Amino acid sequence: MERRLVVDYIEAIQSILPSLSPSNYELAIQIANVPDVIRGYGHVKLRSVLKAEIAQRELLAQFQRLNASVVGAAEKWRRAPSEA
């Protein structure tokens, strides 16, 4: 399980790095800190891993939505007729 957690963490971080910006930095920090909630042994650890996985999925989805809205706004601005 621990090896899978490490691989999942690396993949999550690698997925957000290309689009990291000042507008999503705080959210990226939250994503990077998700493993900090994993504690304990046995069933206690399994429960905290479940909570961490749910939190990571939710935060990554938020990150993607935020990026989509920023990219959409940038595209809209770029396509707007220029005022001269």
C-alpha positions, 0 to 999 in steps of 0.5 A: 500500500505504501508504494502505491501511495508514493506513486499516487502522490508523485502522479498527482504532483506531476499532473498539477505542475505544468499548470501551476500559477499564482492563481492556483498556488494555494490549492496546489499546496493543499494537494501537496499536503494531503499525505499529512493526514495519513496516520496510524496502523492497520484499520486506522491507517486504512481509514486515513488513507481513504480520507486522503484519497477522497480529499486528493480527488476533490482537490484535483477536481477543484484544481482542474475546474479552476484551470479550466475557468482561467483558460476559458477567461484567457481565451475569451479575452484573447478573442474579444475585439480590440478597442483602438 
